[in-house]
């Protein structure tokens, strides 16, 4: 079905995006589109430019009306007031640093004086693996100060170098979607089981999450308004009731804001949004037996990260390190849903990590025979998201996945089939001598720490290891490294389970690697988030130990090596090692100490020397010498000057602009 211009504009939230660009004063905007969205890229860029241009013209006309006066007989501003206005305008524009001979200010700080010609839009086509992660590397190529990510999102924990927002591909569901859910809940007596219902959805269901909460509420125990449009959502964060914010209200054009309103740039959680009165008392709050996972919709906007709905979100400071304080499930921030019977509103109370019942440390509290909650999964066509939930929480909860045929089907019986495929890789991993670490996304949090730890463990066990950074995997790329027997994939959680039939080399994820080396027990409970892996007991212990070795050795104040009598010898040795520090390979299977000994003093019996000699002998045995440069050519072609720079568009695209 072909969409018209209005439908496409609404689908991509172009008006909202244009207002955000204007209000925050972004100059270089990178728009990351999925492959199937690239056909709309020209329409998106042209529409945004038109909205920005019209908004600028409206502001110019309003400014001129203020100085001239209206047609009802009101006098315009006198010479003195006009001079004061110009001085004030100049100070707001660039603090008085602009060139008065120029009509356009070079230093544009005030968000009301942005020029449309200074806003550059870049379409990012070559995105990261599976198009679900924000590609900050590609956006940095165009020096972007704002990233817009369209489409699916894995909700992985990513280090945001620039402000970014996620605009999800909202799914359009048939009209009987909510009716089927209500009938299933009533028929199966779900509410009478008195179990907690954990609602996890793919990002495409974000526009149906409010209705899903109402479906799982017990309407017999509480009488509430079923019109979700009239309901105001409040959040309880650290025992403080906070009013939710609406991103559409926050990003009305600055010229449309009433005088006296705060600037859009002051949208961080303030004392004005905290409810201090006794409106919300514990006696009025009734738990609905619902826990819902909220998506991250924006990151690093004025140093804040947004979770929730577009019209009802809550902010957190990036520096607060919320992952250590609050409970996440598959990248979704968990909230307990309460209903205020007095005010007829929903209150979302954040779930703290220490309050969650099902943890690795006390698995006996949640067994297969006595489960405290059910997970209701709305994944659509995203099999990666479904597999992740099954492997990570299939042993703790009963998982029911929505589909159009049977409404809800139990997914726990699929866990054995998935585990059998993966367990064979763990056994192979124990016998492999040469590994390759693939970095699929360099922006993932704790990516560097996990890579260094895996390097340390492999070096400790006498294994060889190579680090490879690439985004889109294929068999041809992996075949370039002949020596590598198995790859360890460090990427986002929903892409850690690759289909092995597509690759000739074996690929495992970090959890399976730690199981193979006995740092984790094979209890069929996967850990995909790097935070969870590094916080596991044995892994955390080994990570601390790795910081005290080789390059990351931490000196002990009571060590004899700090003795004064060895000070002169140590200084000479340090100077020598600094001179040849560039020869040290910290990723090698040979310890740094052996490499230093090999450099400072040739020892024939050292492990470094033996490894060096064995490598030479292995290379001599290889028969493949490469292809002759003149093979199958009659004439050697002449080298010509090629194109340089970053390709922004092709000449063939011009036909679309006409």
ABEGO torsion letter per residue (X at the ends): XBBBAAAAAAAAGAAAAAAAAAAAGBABBBBBBBAAAAAAAAAAAAAAAAAAAAAAAAAAAAAAAAAAEBAAGBBBBBAAAAAAAAAAAAAAAAGGABBAABABBABBABAAABBAAABBBBBBABBBBGGABBBAAAAAAAGBABBBBBEBBAGBBBBBABBBBBBBBBBBBBAAAAAAAAAAAAAAGAAAAGBBBBBBBBAAAAAAAAAAAAAABBAAABBBBABAAABBBBBBBGGBBBBBBBAAAAABBAAABBBGBBBAAAABBBAAABBABAABBAAABBBAGBBBBBBBABBGBGGBBBBEBAABBBBBBAAAGAAAABBBBGGBBBBBBBBBAAAGBBBBBBBBAAABABBAABAAABBAABBABBBBBBAEABAAAAAAAAAAAAAABBBBBBBAAAGBBBAAAAAAAAAAAAAAAAAAAAABABBBBBBABAABBGAAAAAAAAAAAAAAAGBBBBBBBBABBBAAAAAABAABABBBBBBBAAAABBBAAABABBBBBAAAAAAAAGABBBAGBBBABAAAAAABAAAAAAAAAAAABEAABBBBAABAAABAAAAAAAAAAAAAAAAAAAABBAABABBAAAAAAAAABBBAABAAAAAAAAAAAAAAABABAEBBAABGBABBBBBBBBBBEBBABBAAAAAAAX
